[in-house]
Structures are given as C-alpha cells and as structure tokens.
C-alpha cells in the first residue's frame, strides 16, 4: 500500500516531521497554556499507550518522516518516556530525535535521555526573574530550570535551544535578558509570539522556522491519538479508528495551505 506514496502535500511541501504529544499532563500551569484551575485530564484509556505511539512512529518513518519531537504537556511527567525514546532511537530512518520540555525535571533525566538516544532538547523559558517565572508558571521554580539547562548541556543533548514566549516580540524586557543569558552560554534562542488557537493569532517565530506556513513540514500526533495536519485547524484523523497509515496519509492529503483557527485544539494535548 505504501508503494508509490509520497509525503508531499497538495502545496508541494515535503512532510517529514512528526511531533508526538505523549501526555496532556504538566507540572506547571503556564498562563498562556492552561487555565488557573487546571484542566480535566484525559482518561488513561484515552491516552495512547507507548506501543500505539511506537506503531504510529514506525509507520510515519516508513512513509518518509525522519524527524520526531516528543512533547506534552510536559513529556517527562509520563512514566516510562525514556523507554519510548530508546525504542524510537532504534529506527535508522529517524535522523533527528528531540524533545520539548519545561526543564523542571531535566536535571534528573538528562543523562538517561542521552543514553536512550535522544539527540537534543528545547527548553521553555520566558524570563530570568524568579518571581516573574513563578507568576507566569503559577508556582514554578526557576532554579530547577536553570539546573536542567546545565544538565542537558553536560549530557550532550545539544544544541540546547531555548523557547521564549513573548507578548509581541524579542524587544520586551524579559526577552532581552534572555538574549544575553543565551549568548553567554552559546544557546540558540527562539522567540514565539503568544498564540491564540481560537482567534487564529500566531506569527513567525524569531530565530526559528515556526509560523512559516508555506514551508511547514510537520504533522502532530495528539496525546489521545489524533493526527493533526495543522495546529491552527480543527482537522484531525484518529489513528485508532483509521489505523496509523490511513490517518497519516489523510493528514498529508488534507493539510491546509495555512493556519486559520482551532476551536477544539489545546496546547497541552497537541504540544504547541
């Protein structure tokens, strides 16, 4: 069935990147991601098992995906995620295996992740002010994140990239302080303007590739098993109902030219 299939969409974009959300749970409550009172977590039966996730990644790799990023929620809160990394790393066709994390647990897991075959990490960090960080994350400990960044560097999970969410641009005070912090440590930093799925508010990522719809090469697997061709769209294809191959192919075939709005999506289940 794979035969002559090509991972090019209707707009001649080569789709070779899969972002995999392994959980909707997180150990922070960032103001731009979750409501203050938290969310109703998906049930255990709704969340894909690691065996199901690995099947989807295997099929995606056989179709032409060569880049996989593990996301959440916060992926390190899910027990056994190191084992999933180890299994994905065995796939010869996956040339780039990475993770996005808030860094809170990175000090504990960095060496294990490297040993399992993870190549690199992106760590979310929006400010270097401890009080401001605690406010933005509703209780997070900045020092743990900074230790996590050091642990990732020491483990060789490089390049360690920093993701900074801004209100408008990198000209804001919190962002400017991060520029110097990252320059001193040789860390690439990307500035992501705060997004709103329901209103379709997003922009091009400063220092990165996100937000450039004409060049988008990614699909997303949500924690509950939906393949989404676009973060800012309600289109999704259920891997349990359709099977991984059909769901992936439909997502490629119907990937929109650009993002619009998503009334059903949530950052903590799609991985941003």
N, C-alpha and C positions, 0 to 999 in steps of 0.2 A: 504493500500500500504506500510505503514511503517513496519508492521508485523515483519518479521524476519531480517529486515535490521540491519546491524551492522556498526558502524562508524570506521571500521578498513580498512586501505588501502591494496594494494597488497603486501606491505612490512611489514605487521602486526603492523603498527603504529596506535595507537588509536587516532582518530582525534576528539578532544573535545574542541577546542579553535577557536573562530571566532574573527578576527579583523575587525572592521567596520569603514570605512572612511566615514564621514558624509559630507565632503566638500573638494574641491580642493583648496580653498582659504586660504591664510595665511597673517598674519600681519607682517611677516618677509620675507626676501629674502636670506636665508642662501646660502652660496656659493656652498655647496655640494648638494643642493636640487633644486634650481631654477636658471635660467639664470638671469643676472643682469637686463635685460629689462623686466623681468616678463614673464608671460605666458598668452596665450589666455584662459580665464576661460571657463569652461563648461557652456552651457546654462542652464537656470532654468529648462527647460523641460528634460534635460539630467540627472540632479541630482535626485537621488531617494528622494521621499517625506519621511517624518518621518513615515507615515503609511506603506509605502512599506518596509522601513528598519525594522520596528517592525514586519511585516509579515515574513521577512526572518529570523529574530532572533527567532521568535516563532517556526518556522519550524525547524530551526537548533537545538533549545533546545529540541524539541520533538524527534529529531534523536539522541541526545546524547551529544550535545555541552553544557558544563557547565561553560565555561569561555568566557567572552566577553570583548574586549577592544575597546573603542571609540577613533578614531584617525582622522586625516585630510589629508592634510593641517593642519590648526590649528582648532580643533573642537570648541573652544569657540568663534570663529568669526561667527558661524552659529546661527542665532536667533532661540531660542526655544530648544536648545540642552538639557537644564536642564529637560524639559518635556519629552524628549526621554529617558533620564536616569531614570526618575521616572517610566515610563512605563516598561522599561526592568527590573528594580529592583523588579517589582511585580511577575516576573517569578520565582517560587520556585526552579526550576532546575538550575538556574544561580547562582553558588556559589561564583564566583569571577567577579566583575564588576569594571573595571578600565578605566583609560583614560591616553593617552599620550598628553602632552601639552608643548608648549614652555614657559609657565609660565607668559607671558606678562599680561594676563587678569585673572590670578588665584586669585589675591587678591580680585578682585571684585566678583568672582563666587564661591570661596571655600566653604563658608557656605551653599550656595544654592545647590551645588553639593552633599555635605554630607547629607543635609536634604532630597534630592531627592533619596538617596540610593546608591550613588557611594561609593565604598569601599576604593579605593586608587588611587594615581596618579604617573605617571612617568613624570619628568620634564627634558627637554633637556637643557643642559648647558655645553658648551665646553671650557669655560675659565672664570677666575675671574678678568681678566684685562678689565676694561670698554672700553678702546679704541680698544682692540683686539676683544671684543664682538661686538662692533659697526661695526667693519670691517667684521667679519665673517657673521654677520646677515644683513649687509648692512643697518644699522641705528637703530638697537635695543638698548633698554635701560636696561643695566644690573641690575640697582637698582630695576626696576619693577619686574624682575625675582626673585631677592632675597626676595623682599617683598611677592611675590607669593608663594615661598617656605615656608616662615614663616606662611603665611595664611593657606596653606594646612596642615601644622603641627598642627596649632592651631585648625583647623576644625576637625582634627582626620582622615584625608584622608591618613592613614598610612598603610604600610610603604610608605613614600615618597621616591621614587627611582630617582636617577639622571642618565640620559643618556648622556654620553660624547663621541662625535665623535672625533677620532684621525686619524692622517695620517697613523700611523703604530702600536703604542702601548701606554700603560699607562706610559711608560718611558719618554714621551715628557713633556716639562716644564708646559704647560697648564694643562695637565692631573695630573701631580704630585701635583700641587697646589690644585686641586680639591680633591685629596685623603685626605689631611689634613683638608680641609673645611668640608668634609663629615664625617670624623672620629670625629671631634669635636661636630657635631650635631647628630651623630648616624644615618646618612643617607646611605643606600646602594648605591654604585655607580657602574655603568657598563660602560665598555669602548668598543666602537663599531668602528672597523677599517673602515675608509671611503670606501664606496662601489661604484661600477660602474655596473649598470644593463646591459649595452650594451656589456661590456667585461667579465662579469661574475666574477668580482673581489669582493670577500667577504671573511670574516674569522669568526672564532669562537669569540663570544662576551666574553670579560674578565669580570667575575663576573656575567654572565647571561647564558641563555640557547640558545640564538640565534646563528645561523650558524652551529648547530649540525644537519646536515641533517638526519642522521639515527634515531634521536629522535624527529623529527619535528612533532608536533601535531596540526598544525594550518591551517586554511583557511582564505582568505581575501575577504571581500566584498568591492569593489571599490565604490567611490562616485557616479559613473554612472551605478552601478548595475551589475557588473561582479564579479562572484566568481572565485578567482584565487587560485589554489592549491599550488602555489609556487611563491614567489616574483621574483625569477630568472628563469622565464619561461614565454612564451607567451600564455600558455594555459589559457583560461578563458571561463566562462559559464554564459550567460546572464540570469538574473533572470526574466526579463520582457518577453523574448522570450520563455524560457523554463519553467518558473514557479520556485519558490524557491526550492521546494523539488527536482525536477529533476536536477536543476543546482547544488545543494549541493551534491547530490549523484554522479553525473558525476565528480565533482571536487575531491571527495574522491576516486572514482574508478580509475581516471587517474592521481592522484598525483604522480609526478616523484620521483625516488629514491633520487635524489639530484638536486640542482640548477645547471643551465648551464648559459644561458644568457636570457635577456629580451629586445627585440628591441622596444617593444610597451609600456612597463610599464614606469610609472613616480612615483617618491616617493610621490609627493604631491597629487596623487589620490589614491594610494594604502596604504598609511600610514606607509610605511617602514617595 
